[in-house]
Amino acid sequence: MKKTVLSLFALAAMSATALAADIKPALVYGTGGKFDKSFNEAAYAGAEKFKAETGTDYRDFEPTGDTQGEQAIRNFASKGYNPVVAVSFAWTSAIEKVAAEFPETKFVLVDSVVELPNVRSVVYKEEEGSFLVGVLAGMASKSGKVGFVGGMDIPLIRKFACGYEQGARAANAKIEVFQNMTGTTGAAWNDPVRGGELTKNQIDQGADVVYAAAGATGLGVLQTAADNGKFSIGVDSNQNYVHPGSVLTSMVKRVDLAVYNAYADTKADKFTGGVQSLGVKEDGVGYALDEYNAKLVTEEMKTAVEKAKADIIAGTVKVHDYMSDNSCPK
């Protein structure tokens, strides 16, 4: 009898392991393209890390328009893919619809919130990471003028800009901050030519550091800054390598962790729904320091930004979130 009970426990354990391991991950990118060296590519890196560590392949899809996202999400769910990760606020309504239709499928939405039991919503405190790179921009600027080029003009990107401005002002109370957005549609994430034009205009006004939060459009920002002997700041992925010696730092947003953790948690049968909010304290956002920008960030700058980071974690510095009231303190 004892052996029979033990055998049943063993079989149950084996079945649970097999069930936990039997996942078919899928990934739907934002409209900026998989290899944008920024937001989408961070998601890709997370999926690739999971694949390399577990041998579990995944399917992905690059929408070129706003309607294709919902089609892809529903298509993956209907074919048994689980979990389905959608990276972009643009897929909020799509996840609301499809997750309700497929309650047994696990979904992850990055950069927005859907309150359904089978949805994990991962949002970031971009204002905190942007504050840190703003401190570096304010200290690195010799002209007392810095710039910001956003992608699509939405509150989320204003949130980046507001955090950056607060950080720059913390370093230099008299600093002037120029801001431009690339457009009002999804095409704003993939227009490096326009990004370059906006950057050149800010440089012509005296900006000597320009922060890009614009997906693939940001590549035009980084290129133009390099061509004009000015500093740029990358976003989402570590973009310091793109133009070594010109990219002052990058505001790293760990979208790769959102994707990797979604797959790993599902595989381990530990997936939970609800909202995850990741800031400096959670290592969800930060600034990048590596061999490509080490000579650009002085010890004084590093000390200042590390103090700002510690103060944010301790709660002694509270960075205003633009999305809380659609305003930015001056």
VOPAGU-2260 file (C-alpha; in pm, 1 decimal, decimal comma):
REM VOPAGU-2260
SITE   aa  ch    i         X         Y         Z
SITE  MET   A    0       0,0       0,0       0,0
SITE  LYS   A    1     281,7     236,2      95,5
SITE  LYS   A    2     465,2     169,2    -233,6
SITE  THR   A    3     143,8     228,2    -429,0
SITE  VAL   A    4      89,9     567,2    -262,8
SITE  LEU   A    5     452,3     662,2    -328,9
SITE  SER   A    6     415,8     555,7    -691,1
SITE  LEU   A    7     105,4     771,1    -727,6
SITE  PHE   A    8     290,7    1070,3    -581,4
SITE  ALA   A    9     578,9    1008,4    -820,9
SITE  LEU   A   10     344,1     987,5   -1119,3
SITE  ALA   A   11     167,2    1304,8   -1010,6
SITE  ALA   A   12     499,3    1483,9    -975,8
SITE  MET   A   13     610,5    1365,3   -1320,1
SITE  SER   A   14     279,8    1477,0   -1472,8
SITE  ALA   A   15     306,4    1818,4   -1307,9
SITE  THR   A   16     661,6    1859,2   -1436,6
SITE  ALA   A   17     560,4    1757,8   -1787,0
SITE  LEU   A   18     264,3    1994,7   -1775,2
SITE  ALA   A   19     476,8    2281,9   -1648,5
SITE  ALA   A   20     736,3    2224,8   -1919,1
SITE  ASP   A   21     480,2    2201,5   -2199,7
SITE  ILE   A   22     463,2    2564,1   -2308,2
SITE  LYS   A   23     443,1    2729,5   -2648,2
SITE  PRO   A   24     564,3    3087,8   -2601,8
SITE  ALA   A   25     468,8    3366,0   -2841,7
SITE  LEU   A   26     574,1    3728,3   -2870,8
SITE  VAL   A   27     407,2    4021,3   -3048,9
SITE  TYR   A   28     626,0    4330,1   -3089,4
SITE  GLY   A   29     530,8    4694,9   -3113,4
SITE  THR   A   30     520,6    4854,4   -3458,6
SITE  GLY   A   31     880,3    4983,7   -3451,9
SITE  GLY   A   32    1027,9    4656,9   -3582,0
SITE  LYS   A   33    1205,7    4372,0   -3402,3
SITE  PHE   A   34    1557,5    4503,7   -3456,7
SITE  ASP   A   35    1506,2    4864,9   -3348,1
SITE  LYS   A   36    1810,9    4839,3   -3114,6
SITE  SER   A   37    1572,2    4965,2   -2846,6
SITE  PHE   A   38    1232,8    4863,1   -2704,3
SITE  ASN   A   39    1139,3    4572,0   -2930,8
SITE  GLU   A   40    1491,7    4438,3   -2945,4
SITE  ALA   A   41    1498,6    4424,4   -2565,2
SITE  ALA   A   42    1190,2    4200,5   -2578,4
SITE  TYR   A   43    1358,7    3984,1   -2842,7
SITE  ALA   A   44    1667,7    3952,5   -2620,6
SITE  GLY   A   45    1453,7    3822,3   -2333,7
SITE  ALA   A   46    1290,9    3560,6   -2555,6
SITE  GLU   A   47    1627,3    3456,9   -2698,3
SITE  LYS   A   48    1775,5    3419,2   -2348,4
SITE  PHE   A   49    1490,9    3189,1   -2247,6
SITE  LYS   A   50    1533,9    2986,3   -2565,7
SITE  ALA   A   51    1910,4    2953,1   -2511,4
SITE  GLU   A   52    1868,6    2841,4   -2149,7
SITE  THR   A   53    1579,3    2599,8   -2193,9
SITE  GLY   A   54    1587,6    2489,5   -2557,0
SITE  THR   A   55    1223,1    2600,3   -2585,4
SITE  ASP   A   56    1155,6    2780,1   -2910,9
SITE  TYR   A   57     902,7    3059,4   -2950,0
SITE  ARG   A   58     709,1    3226,7   -3228,4
SITE  ASP   A   59     710,3    3600,7   -3280,7
SITE  PHE   A   60     539,2    3852,9   -3504,7
SITE  GLU   A   61     628,0    4205,4   -3615,5
SITE  PRO   A   62     312,1    4410,5   -3681,2
SITE  THR   A   63     353,7    4691,2   -3931,5
SITE  GLY   A   64      20,7    4852,0   -3843,9
SITE  ASP   A   65    -209,8    4888,7   -3544,7
SITE  THR   A   66    -468,8    4637,0   -3668,6
SITE  GLN   A   67    -217,4    4355,3   -3711,1
SITE  GLY   A   68    -142,0    4335,4   -3340,7
SITE  GLU   A   69    -485,8    4207,4   -3241,5
SITE  GLN   A   70    -487,9    3963,5   -3532,6
SITE  ALA   A   71    -152,5    3819,6   -3425,6
SITE  ILE   A   72    -247,0    3793,9   -3056,6
SITE  ARG   A   73    -573,2    3614,6   -3138,1
SITE  ASN   A   74    -400,4    3391,1   -3392,3
SITE  PHE   A   75    -138,1    3277,4   -3141,3
SITE  ALA   A   76    -399,3    3213,6   -2870,7
SITE  SER   A   77    -625,4    3017,5   -3105,2
SITE  LYS   A   78    -333,9    2793,1   -3202,1
SITE  GLY   A   79    -253,8    2706,6   -2842,8
SITE  TYR   A   80      41,5    2935,4   -2781,9
SITE  ASN   A   81      87,8    3006,5   -2412,7
SITE  PRO   A   82     196,5    3248,0   -2277,6
SITE  VAL   A   83     138,8    3522,2   -2533,6
SITE  VAL   A   84     344,3    3834,5   -2463,6
SITE  ALA   A   85     245,0    4165,2   -2624,4
SITE  VAL   A   86     493,7    4449,6   -2594,3
SITE  SER   A   87     332,8    4790,4   -2646,2
SITE  PHE   A   88      55,6    4999,1   -2494,2
SITE  ALA   A   89     -95,3    4982,9   -2845,1
SITE  TRP   A   90    -215,6    4627,2   -2778,2
SITE  THR   A   91    -417,0    4714,2   -2464,4
SITE  SER   A   92    -762,9    4679,9   -2619,5
SITE  ALA   A   93    -647,9    4371,5   -2812,4
SITE  ILE   A   94    -538,2    4197,6   -2492,2
SITE  GLU   A   95    -865,7    4298,8   -2321,5
SITE  LYS   A   96   -1064,9    4129,2   -2597,1
SITE  VAL   A   97    -851,7    3822,1   -2665,0
SITE  ALA   A   98    -767,1    3739,8   -2302,2
SITE  ALA   A   99   -1141,4    3736,5   -2224,2
SITE  GLU   A  100   -1199,0    3498,3   -2515,4
SITE  PHE   A  101    -918,4    3263,4   -2406,5
SITE  PRO   A  102    -935,8    3249,4   -2023,2
SITE  GLU   A  103    -705,3    2945,4   -2003,5
SITE  THR   A  104    -426,5    3121,9   -2191,8
SITE  LYS   A  105    -178,5    3337,6   -2005,9
SITE  PHE   A  106    -106,6    3683,4   -2148,4
SITE  VAL   A  107     152,2    3946,8   -2064,4
SITE  LEU   A  108     110,8    4312,1   -2161,9
SITE  VAL   A  109     406,4    4549,0   -2141,4
SITE  ASP   A  110     351,8    4923,2   -2087,3
SITE  SER   A  111     -17,3    4914,3   -2006,3
SITE  VAL   A  112    -266,6    4754,7   -1768,1
SITE  VAL   A  113    -548,5    4508,2   -1833,3
SITE  GLU   A  114    -724,7    4379,9   -1522,1
SITE  LEU   A  115    -809,8    4019,4   -1603,8
SITE  PRO   A  116    -700,7    3715,9   -1399,2
SITE  ASN   A  117    -504,5    3561,6   -1687,1
SITE  VAL   A  118    -315,4    3884,1   -1770,6
SITE  ARG   A  119      10,4    4006,4   -1619,9
SITE  SER   A  120      58,0    4377,9   -1683,2
SITE  VAL   A  121     418,0    4498,7   -1661,3
SITE  VAL   A  122     468,1    4872,9   -1631,3
SITE  TYR   A  123     781,2    5072,4   -1557,9
SITE  LYS   A  124     873,1    5384,9   -1365,8
SITE  GLU   A  125    1038,3    5541,0   -1669,6
SITE  GLU   A  126    1044,0    5875,8   -1493,5
SITE  GLU   A  127    1300,1    5735,8   -1245,0
SITE  GLY   A  128    1540,6    5603,4   -1507,4
SITE  SER   A  129    1497,6    5921,2   -1710,6
SITE  PHE   A  130    1577,5    6129,1   -1401,4
SITE  LEU   A  131    1911,4    5948,1   -1369,8
SITE  VAL   A  132    2015,2    6011,0   -1730,7
SITE  GLY   A  133    1888,0    6368,6   -1693,3
SITE  VAL   A  134    2133,5    6419,8   -1407,0
SITE  LEU   A  135    2415,6    6300,7   -1633,8
SITE  ALA   A  136    2294,4    6520,5   -1920,3
SITE  GLY   A  137    2278,7    6826,5   -1695,5
SITE  MET   A  138    2630,5    6767,4   -1571,0
SITE  ALA   A  139    2777,0    6686,9   -1913,9
SITE  SER   A  140    2622,2    6986,7   -2091,2
SITE  LYS   A  141    2859,8    7278,0   -2148,3
SITE  SER   A  142    2597,4    7499,9   -2315,3
SITE  GLY   A  143    2337,1    7468,4   -2041,4
SITE  LYS   A  144    2092,5    7343,0   -2304,7
SITE  VAL   A  145    1980,7    6982,1   -2355,6
SITE  GLY   A  146    1721,4    6816,9   -2576,0
SITE  PHE   A  147    1461,6    6540,4   -2580,7
SITE  VAL   A  148    1316,6    6372,0   -2891,0
SITE  GLY   A  149    1016,7    6148,3   -2828,3
SITE  GLY   A  150     841,9    5907,8   -3062,4
SITE  MET   A  151     463,0    5907,1   -3058,9
SITE  ASP   A  152     315,0    6198,0   -2863,2
SITE  ILE   A  153     143,7    6007,6   -2582,3
SITE  PRO   A  154     147,6    6046,1   -2201,4
SITE  LEU   A  155     391,0    5753,3   -2168,0
SITE  ILE   A  156     658,9    5936,5   -2368,3
SITE  ARG   A  157     584,5    6265,1   -2191,2
SITE  LYS   A  158     661,3    6063,3   -1876,9
SITE  PHE   A  159    1016,1    5998,3   -2007,2
SITE  ALA   A  160    1057,6    6365,0   -2096,6
SITE  CYS   A  161     933,6    6489,5   -1760,1
SITE  GLY   A  162    1165,5    6260,6   -1563,3
SITE  TYR   A  163    1458,8    6367,7   -1780,4
SITE  GLU   A  164    1381,5    6735,5   -1729,2
SITE  GLN   A  165    1359,5    6689,4   -1350,9
SITE  GLY   A  166    1697,8    6516,1   -1346,4
SITE  ALA   A  167    1862,7    6779,7   -1563,7
SITE  ARG   A  168    1726,6    7056,0   -1337,7
SITE  ALA   A  169    1851,4    6871,0   -1030,0
SITE  ALA   A  170    2201,3    6893,0   -1180,0
SITE  ASN   A  171    2164,4    7249,5   -1311,0
SITE  ALA   A  172    1867,9    7457,8   -1194,3
SITE  LYS   A  173    1911,4    7702,0   -1485,0
SITE  ILE   A  174    1930,0    7443,2   -1763,4
SITE  GLU   A  175    1712,3    7483,2   -2072,7
SITE  VAL   A  176    1536,4    7170,5   -2201,9
SITE  PHE   A  177    1405,5    7145,1   -2559,8
SITE  GLN   A  178    1136,2    6887,9   -2636,7
SITE  ASN   A  179     998,9    6756,1   -2964,3
SITE  MET   A  180     775,1    6461,2   -3047,4
SITE  THR   A  181     805,5    6282,9   -3380,0
SITE  GLY   A  182     438,0    6226,5   -3457,8
SITE  THR   A  183      93,6    6117,2   -3342,1
SITE  THR   A  184      66,6    5772,5   -3504,3
SITE  GLY   A  185     255,1    5443,9   -3476,8
SITE  ALA   A  186     477,3    5554,1   -3766,4
SITE  ALA   A  187     653,2    5785,9   -3519,2
SITE  TRP   A  188     844,5    5486,8   -3380,7
SITE  ASN   A  189    1017,1    5413,7   -3709,6
SITE  ASP   A  190    1120,5    5744,2   -3867,5
SITE  PRO   A  191    1495,1    5795,1   -3809,1
SITE  VAL   A  192    1511,0    6068,6   -4076,4
SITE  ARG   A  193    1260,2    6281,4   -3887,3
SITE  GLY   A  194    1436,8    6199,7   -3561,5
SITE  GLY   A  195    1757,9    6331,7   -3711,1
SITE  GLU   A  196    1589,7    6651,2   -3832,6
SITE  LEU   A  197    1445,9    6725,8   -3489,2
SITE  THR   A  198    1782,9    6661,0   -3327,8
SITE  LYS   A  199    1962,2    6893,5   -3571,0
SITE  ASN   A  200    1709,4    7165,2   -3491,9
SITE  GLN   A  201    1775,1    7128,1   -3118,9
SITE  ILE   A  202    2151,9    7128,9   -3175,2
SITE  ASP   A  203    2115,3    7446,7   -3382,6
SITE  GLN   A  204    1944,8    7603,4   -3078,1
SITE  GLY   A  205    2242,0    7511,0   -2860,5
SITE  ALA   A  206    2161,1    7166,3   -2723,1
SITE  ASP   A  207    2472,9    6956,7   -2671,0
SITE  VAL   A  208    2303,5    6647,5   -2520,2
SITE  VAL   A  209    1988,8    6494,6   -2675,9
SITE  TYR   A  210    1790,3    6207,4   -2520,7
SITE  ALA   A  211    1589,2    5987,4   -2755,7
SITE  ALA   A  212    1280,4    5794,4   -2642,8
SITE  ALA   A  213    1148,8    5702,9   -2983,1
SITE  GLY   A  214    1215,9    5339,7   -3077,0
SITE  ALA   A  215    1388,2    5304,5   -3414,1
SITE  THR   A  216    1340,0    5679,2   -3473,0
SITE  GLY   A  217    1599,6    5727,1   -3201,1
SITE  LEU   A  218    1868,2    5581,1   -3427,1
SITE  GLY   A  219    1843,8    5902,8   -3629,9
SITE  VAL   A  220    1885,4    6102,8   -3308,8
SITE  LEU   A  221    2199,0    5912,1   -3211,0
SITE  GLN   A  222    2343,1    5938,2   -3563,5
SITE  THR   A  223    2282,4    6313,1   -3593,3
SITE  ALA   A  224    2432,9    6384,8   -3252,7
SITE  ALA   A  225    2742,8    6185,4   -3348,6
SITE  ASP   A  226    2768,6    6362,0   -3685,8
SITE  ASN   A  227    2758,9    6700,6   -3509,7
SITE  GLY   A  228    3001,9    6616,3   -3231,1
SITE  LYS   A  229    2733,7    6622,8   -2960,1
SITE  PHE   A  230    2620,1    6372,7   -2698,5
SITE  SER   A  231    2309,7    6156,7   -2725,3
SITE  ILE   A  232    2135,9    5934,0   -2473,6
SITE  GLY   A  233    1990,6    5599,5   -2579,4
SITE  VAL   A  234    1680,3    5429,8   -2446,5
SITE  ASP   A  235    1529,7    5093,9   -2345,6
SITE  SER   A  236    1823,3    4877,5   -2459,8
SITE  ASN   A  237    2183,0    4975,1   -2383,3
SITE  GLN   A  238    2268,5    5172,9   -2698,0
SITE  ASN   A  239    2611,9    5296,1   -2585,4
SITE  TYR   A  240    2778,2    5076,3   -2849,4
SITE  VAL   A  241    2585,9    5229,9   -3140,0
SITE  HIS   A  242    2813,1    5536,7   -3153,9
SITE  PRO   A  243    3094,1    5482,7   -2901,4
SITE  GLY   A  244    3222,0    5809,7   -2758,1
SITE  SER   A  245    2906,9    5996,5   -2855,8
SITE  VAL   A  246    2633,8    5814,1   -2662,1
SITE  LEU   A  247    2670,4    5956,5   -2311,0
SITE  THR   A  248    2461,2    5677,5   -2156,8
SITE  SER   A  249    2136,3    5487,8   -2211,9
SITE  MET   A  250    1821,7    5473,0   -2002,6
SITE  VAL   A  251    1786,2    5098,1   -1975,7
SITE  LYS   A  252    1432,5    4963,9   -1940,2
SITE  ARG   A  253    1431,7    4591,4   -1871,0
SITE  VAL   A  254    1167,4    4476,8   -2117,5
SITE  ASP   A  255    1385,0    4166,6   -2161,7
SITE  LEU   A  256    1306,3    4067,6   -1801,6
SITE  ALA   A  257     931,6    4101,2   -1857,7
SITE  VAL   A  258     948,0    3857,1   -2149,0
SITE  TYR   A  259    1197,3    3617,6   -1990,7
SITE  ASN   A  260    1009,6    3604,0   -1659,5
SITE  ALA   A  261     676,4    3546,3   -1834,7
SITE  TYR   A  262     815,2    3239,8   -2009,4
SITE  ALA   A  263    1014,3    3111,5   -1711,9
SITE  ASP   A  264     724,4    3153,3   -1468,7
SITE  THR   A  265     485,9    2974,4   -1703,3
SITE  LYS   A  266     733,0    2689,2   -1752,2
SITE  ALA   A  267     772,9    2656,8   -1374,5
SITE  ASP   A  268     394,2    2676,9   -1326,3
SITE  LYS   A  269     443,0    2994,6   -1120,4
SITE  PHE   A  270     270,9    3245,1   -1347,8
SITE  THR   A  271      70,1    3513,6   -1170,3
SITE  GLY   A  272    -156,5    3781,1   -1311,4
SITE  GLY   A  273    -187,9    4135,2   -1182,9
SITE  VAL   A  274      28,1    4445,2   -1217,5
SITE  GLN   A  275     406,2    4455,7   -1182,0
SITE  SER   A  276     552,2    4806,8   -1151,7
SITE  LEU   A  277     928,6    4814,5   -1197,2
SITE  GLY   A  278    1143,3    5112,9   -1105,2
SITE  VAL   A  279    1500,8    5182,0    -996,3
SITE  LYS   A  280    1454,0    4986,1    -673,7
SITE  GLU   A  281    1342,6    4674,6    -864,8
SITE  ASP   A  282    1621,6    4713,9   -1123,2
SITE  GLY   A  283    1351,4    4765,7   -1385,4
SITE  VAL   A  284    1505,8    5092,9   -1506,6
SITE  GLY   A  285    1850,6    5246,5   -1473,9
SITE  TYR   A  286    2142,2    5397,4   -1661,4
SITE  ALA   A  287    2412,8    5215,6   -1857,5
SITE  LEU   A  288    2783,5    5241,7   -1784,6
SITE  ASP   A  289    3022,7    5024,5   -1985,1
SITE  GLU   A  290    3342,6    5032,0   -2187,6
SITE  TYR   A  291    3177,6    5240,3   -2460,2
SITE  ASN   A  292    3097,6    5540,4   -2239,9
SITE  ALA   A  293    3332,5    5495,6   -1941,6
SITE  LYS   A  294    3551,8    5787,7   -2053,1
SITE  LEU   A  295    3249,8    6017,1   -2091,4
SITE  VAL   A  296    3118,3    5978,4   -1736,7
SITE  THR   A  297    3352,6    6144,3   -1487,6
SITE  GLU   A  298    3388,0    6029,0   -1127,5
SITE  GLU   A  299    3196,8    6339,4   -1018,2
SITE  MET   A  300    2910,4    6250,2   -1254,6
SITE  LYS   A  301    2910,4    5888,2   -1142,0
SITE  THR   A  302    2901,0    5990,6    -774,6
SITE  ALA   A  303    2608,5    6228,2    -842,1
SITE  VAL   A  304    2402,5    5977,7   -1037,9
SITE  GLU   A  305    2465,3    5700,2    -786,6
SITE  LYS   A  306    2352,1    5934,2    -507,6
SITE  ALA   A  307    2038,4    6017,1    -706,2
SITE  LYS   A  308    1976,8    5643,8    -753,6
SITE  ALA   A  309    2020,3    5575,9    -381,0
SITE  ASP   A  310    1793,2    5867,5    -292,0
SITE  ILE   A  311    1517,9    5739,6    -523,3
SITE  ILE   A  312    1542,8    5391,9    -368,6
SITE  ALA   A  313    1536,1    5541,2     -18,1
SITE  GLY   A  314    1238,9    5760,0    -107,4
SITE  THR   A  315    1414,8    6084,8     -23,0
SITE  VAL   A  316    1388,8    6186,3    -388,4
SITE  LYS   A  317    1045,7    6136,7    -541,9
SITE  VAL   A  318    1037,0    6179,0    -919,2
SITE  HIS   A  319     707,1    6321,0   -1041,9
SITE  ASP   A  320     518,0    6086,2   -1273,9
SITE  TYR   A  321     370,2    6285,8   -1563,7
SITE  MET   A  322      95,5    6025,4   -1607,7
SITE  SER   A  323     -38,7    6088,8   -1258,4
SITE  ASP   A  324    -175,2    6429,9   -1354,9
SITE  ASN   A  325     -43,0    6507,5   -1706,1
SITE  SER   A  326     183,9    6781,7   -1577,6
SITE  CYS   A  327     555,6    6831,4   -1518,7
SITE  PRO   A  328     691,9    7052,7   -1239,3
SITE  LYS   A  329     915,7    7338,3   -1350,0
